[in-house]
Amino acid sequence: MNKLQTLASYENRLSRVVDHIYAHLDEDIRFDDLAEVACLSPYHWHRIYAAMRGETITATIRRLRLTRAADRLANSAEPIATIAARARYTTADAFARAFKEAYGQTPADYRSSGSHATFKAATREQDARRFSVEIVQLSATRCAAVAHVGPYMQIDRAMARLFSELAASGLLAAEQKMRAVFLDDPDLVPVDRLRSKACTPIAEDVLLPAALEAMVLRGGSYARLGYKGPYADMKEAYRWLLGAWLPHSGHEPDDAPIFEAYLNSPAETPPTELLTDIHLPLKGRP
């Protein structure tokens, strides 16, 4: 195999590892099992993973479990003890310490007063000015994309495959931008059938590998909400944008999907410091 083929092989094997982790977050995950999934030596595979993905496999598993726990705390009434057990913590105290270290609040405080609660209150009060929304004009942008079907909170699975394919083809830039397009209403479509796409801007003249599709992010007018905080809280940010800001804005939504632009990486950034621009397409003024 040439160097690009070898790189593609390693990227594909590590993507299988991440898919396996997602499928077994509720279970004990053994490193030897992950080595078999990756078809790599048990002595070396985790160092290969850390070098190529920028975090240890332990950090990945912990981050994904806590991300899912945050989603359940913010968006469900599931008991905290149950959420802790499903995140594979043997005691509520151990879960509380790990969660506070990552999110800056205990699970109970996060559930009652996280940023999702602030957005929820603003929606309930119809406070259209609580958060800043900017009207921007964007050019149409060609992107490379990978489709995802399932929970929107797992869009990073598709993002990992997208970046792996770009890296394996020698197309990954040093500061590759991260985008995601969401095609369905999560309040209407079952979570396991939600459609989305992980995407990234790519030059017009670049020939994409077969595993990637080309798509164009619509140009035109957008309402841009700059959001800071955990991805788990963004459901309430959407509800505020659509249910409080939009009806008071004088604007009409266009017939095109919302997209998100991610300004930093969850593998390198505490959840409370994550920056995301939410773009709601608007009709042009008559």
C-alpha positions in Angstrom: 0.0 0.0 0.0 1.1 3.6 -0.6 1.2 6.1 2.2 -2.3 7.5 1.6 -3.7 4.0 1.5 -2.0 3.2 4.7 -3.3 6.3 6.3 -6.8 5.6 5.1 -6.6 2.1 6.6 -5.6 3.5 10.0 -8.3 6.2 9.9 -11.0 3.7 9.0 -10.0 1.4 11.8 -10.1 4.2 14.4 -13.5 5.3 13.1 -14.7 1.7 13.8 -13.5 2.1 17.4 -15.5 5.3 17.9 -18.6 3.7 16.4 -18.1 0.7 18.8 -17.8 3.1 21.7 -21.0 4.9 20.8 -22.8 1.5 20.5 -21.7 0.4 23.9 -21.6 3.5 26.1 -24.0 1.8 28.6 -21.6 -1.2 28.9 -18.1 -1.9 30.2 -15.7 -1.2 27.4 -12.5 -3.3 27.4 -9.4 -2.0 25.8 -8.6 -5.4 24.4 -12.0 -5.5 22.7 -11.3 -2.1 21.1 -7.9 -3.4 19.9 -9.8 -6.2 18.1 -12.2 -3.7 16.6 -9.3 -1.7 15.3 -7.4 -4.8 14.2 -4.3 -3.4 15.8 -1.8 -4.7 18.4 -3.1 -4.4 22.0 0.4 -3.1 22.8 0.3 -0.1 20.5 -3.2 0.7 19.3 -4.1 3.2 22.1 -0.9 5.2 21.5 -1.8 5.2 17.8 -5.3 6.4 18.7 -4.1 9.2 21.0 -1.5 10.4 18.5 -4.0 10.5 15.6 -7.1 11.7 17.4 -5.5 14.2 19.9 -6.9 12.6 23.1 -6.6 9.2 24.8 -9.2 6.6 24.4 -10.0 6.9 28.1 -10.7 10.7 27.6 -12.9 9.9 24.6 -15.0 7.4 26.5 -15.3 9.7 29.5 -16.2 12.8 27.3 -18.9 10.9 25.3 -20.5 9.4 28.4 -20.6 12.8 30.2 -21.9 14.5 27.0 -24.8 12.0 26.9 -25.3 12.4 30.7 -25.6 16.2 30.2 -28.1 15.7 27.4 -30.2 13.6 29.8 -29.9 16.0 32.6 -31.0 19.0 30.4 -33.6 17.3 28.3 -35.2 14.6 30.4 -36.6 13.9 33.8 -34.5 10.7 34.2 -33.3 10.4 37.8 -29.7 11.5 38.4 -28.8 8.1 40.0 -30.0 6.4 36.8 -28.0 8.7 34.6 -24.9 8.2 36.7 -25.3 4.4 36.5 -25.8 4.5 32.7 -22.6 6.6 32.5 -20.9 3.7 34.3 -20.2 5.5 37.6 -20.5 3.2 40.6 -21.7 6.0 42.9 -23.6 9.2 42.6 -20.7 11.0 44.3 -18.1 9.8 41.8 -20.5 10.9 39.0 -21.0 14.3 40.6 -17.3 14.9 40.9 -16.5 13.9 37.3 -19.5 16.0 36.0 -18.5 19.1 38.0 -14.9 18.8 36.8 -16.1 18.8 33.2 -19.2 21.1 33.4 -18.4 23.4 36.4 -21.6 22.4 38.2 -23.0 19.4 40.0 -25.5 17.4 38.0 -28.4 18.7 40.2 -27.2 22.4 39.7 -26.7 21.8 36.0 -30.2 20.4 35.6 -31.8 23.3 37.5 -29.7 26.3 36.4 -27.6 25.4 33.3 -27.7 27.6 30.2 -30.7 25.4 29.0 -32.7 26.7 31.9 -31.8 30.3 31.0 -33.0 29.8 27.4 -36.1 28.0 28.7 -37.0 30.9 31.0 -36.5 33.4 28.2 -38.8 31.4 25.9 -41.5 31.1 28.5 -41.3 34.9 29.2 -41.2 35.6 25.4 -38.1 37.7 26.1 -36.9 38.2 22.5 -33.9 40.4 23.5 -32.3 38.2 26.1 -29.6 37.0 23.7 -27.9 38.7 20.8 -28.9 37.7 17.3 -27.1 39.1 14.2 -28.5 39.3 10.7 -25.7 38.2 8.3 -25.4 37.7 4.5 -23.5 34.6 3.5 -22.2 33.4 0.2 -23.1 30.0 -1.1 -20.4 27.5 0.0 -19.4 24.2 -1.5 -18.8 21.6 1.2 -17.7 18.0 1.6 -20.2 16.1 3.7 -21.0 12.8 5.4 -24.7 11.9 6.2 -25.8 10.9 9.6 -29.0 9.3 10.7 -29.8 9.2 14.5 -29.5 11.5 17.5 -28.3 15.0 16.7 -26.0 14.8 19.7 -24.0 12.1 17.9 -23.3 14.2 14.8 -19.6 14.1 15.8 -19.6 10.4 14.6 -20.1 11.7 11.1 -17.7 14.5 11.7 -15.0 12.0 12.6 -15.6 10.0 9.4 -15.6 13.2 7.4 -12.2 14.3 8.7 -10.8 10.8 8.5 -11.7 10.6 4.8 -10.2 14.0 4.1 -7.0 13.1 6.0 -6.8 9.8 4.2 -7.1 11.6 0.9 -4.5 14.3 1.8 -7.2 17.0 1.8 -7.4 17.9 5.5 -6.3 21.5 6.1 -4.6 22.6 9.4 -7.7 24.6 10.4 -10.5 22.7 8.8 -13.8 24.3 9.6 -16.6 22.2 11.2 -20.2 22.6 10.1 -23.4 20.5 10.6 -26.8 20.8 8.8 -29.9 19.5 10.5 -32.7 18.4 8.2 -35.5 17.3 10.5 -37.5 18.7 13.5 -36.5 16.7 16.5 -39.9 17.3 18.1 -41.6 15.6 15.2 -39.2 12.9 13.9 -38.2 9.9 16.0 -34.7 10.3 17.3 -33.3 7.3 15.5 -34.5 8.6 12.2 -33.2 12.2 12.5 -31.2 13.2 9.4 -28.2 15.5 9.4 -24.9 16.0 7.6 -21.5 16.8 8.9 -19.8 19.1 6.4 -16.8 21.3 5.9 -16.1 24.0 3.2 -14.0 22.6 0.3 -12.6 24.3 -2.8 -14.7 24.1 -6.0 -12.0 22.4 -7.9 -11.3 19.6 -5.4 -12.3 16.1 -6.5 -13.8 14.4 -3.5 -13.2 10.7 -2.6 -16.2 8.4 -3.2 -17.0 8.1 0.5 -17.8 11.9 0.7 -20.6 13.8 -1.0 -20.6 17.3 -2.3 -23.3 19.8 -1.0 -23.8 23.5 -1.1 -24.7 25.6 2.0 -27.3 28.0 0.8 -26.2 31.6 0.4 -28.3 34.6 1.5 -29.7 36.0 4.7 -29.3 34.3 8.1 -30.1 35.0 11.7 -27.0 34.1 13.6 -27.2 33.3 17.3 -23.7 33.0 18.9 -24.0 30.3 21.5 -21.5 29.5 24.2 -21.9 26.3 26.3 -22.5 22.6 26.2 -24.1 21.1 23.1 -26.7 19.4 25.4 -28.2 22.8 26.1 -28.7 23.9 22.5 -32.1 22.4 22.2 -33.5 25.2 24.4 -31.4 27.7 22.4 -33.2 26.6 19.3 -36.6 26.9 21.0 -35.8 30.4 22.1 -34.6 31.4 18.6 -37.6 30.0 16.9 -40.3 30.6 19.6 -39.3 33.9 21.1 -36.9 35.8 18.8 -38.3 35.0 15.4 -42.0 36.0 16.1 -40.8 39.4 17.3 -38.1 39.9 14.7 -40.1 41.0 11.6 -38.4 38.2 9.6 -39.7 35.1 8.0 -37.8 31.8 7.9 -36.7 30.5 4.5 -37.4 27.0 3.2 -33.9 25.7 4.0 -32.3 23.9 6.9 -30.6 25.4 9.9 -26.8 24.9 10.1 -24.3 25.2 12.9 -20.7 26.4 12.7 -18.4 25.0 15.4 -15.7 27.5 16.4 -13.7 25.1 18.6 -13.3 21.4 19.3 -15.0 19.4 22.0 -11.9 17.2 22.3 -9.8 20.2 23.2 -12.3 22.6 25.0 -14.3 22.3 28.2 -18.1 21.9 27.5 -18.8 25.3 29.1 -16.4 27.0 26.7 -17.7 25.5 23.4 -18.6 28.1 20.8 -21.2 27.5 18.2 -22.9 29.8 15.7 -26.5 28.7 14.9 -27.6 30.0 11.5 -31.4 30.2 10.8 -32.1 30.9 7.1 -34.3 34.0 6.5 -36.3 35.1 3.5 -35.0 38.2 1.8 -36.9 41.5 2.6 -39.6 42.3 0.0 
